[in-house]
């Protein structure tokens, strides 16, 4: 099936290309200024048909320093684009980065040829010169990038309410009934979540012979160390504030 087309920042692109550009912007740590998108048949003669289909995008880098231009090319290559810096010395165009999304289903014939030339470490121009960009990403695709950079898994919050009063009690008492006991269990489970990593799964229950309140104090200290909070061993406002950032609701 063809790629899903959208209009993004005023340019025709497809969703896969947009996702790749956004990932490259994160690598570069700044937004790009797009000067040409995809599906632009006959739009720019100097493009030689590479923008007729999908997966093609040009980034305006005329006002950037040489090191910044190189960084843009590298960021695009790292997420799966065949990308090169184009200079006025190479053709009738301003400084820009020309990028083709490797593996895009809608590539024009010219764009597909450029991807093949990129794989051969060439510059994608008619003179078939050597690649003049940062090496090392010739085999990268968007799918490989996603496999190496999976989306973060949010901390599960099946019941997000935590009572400050209950947690104060839990720091000094072992028996916890009803919702208060559930609150303590939630705090301990949260601390052991892989995305928090304050304690291990084995630490969700106290070792044999260790009272629950002492174990809970130990868990809280490890949470406080993890988030650079005062190490008190009690459920403080600082711990509560951290859990709020993870989506928990803190009550009195």
Secondary structure, 3 states (H helix, E strand, C coil): CCCCEEEECCEEEEHHHHHHHHHHHHHHCCCCCEEECCCCCCCCHHHCCCCCCCCEEEEECCCCCHHHHHHHHHHHHHCCEEEEEECCCCCCCCCEEEEEECCCCCCCHHHHHHHHHHHCCECCCCCCCECCCCCCCCCCCHHHHHHHCCCCCCCCCCCCEEEHHHHHHHCCCCCCCHHHHHHHHHHHHHHHCCCCCCCCHHHHCCCCCCCHHHHHHHHHHHHHHHCCCCCCCCCCHHHHHHHHHCCCEEEC
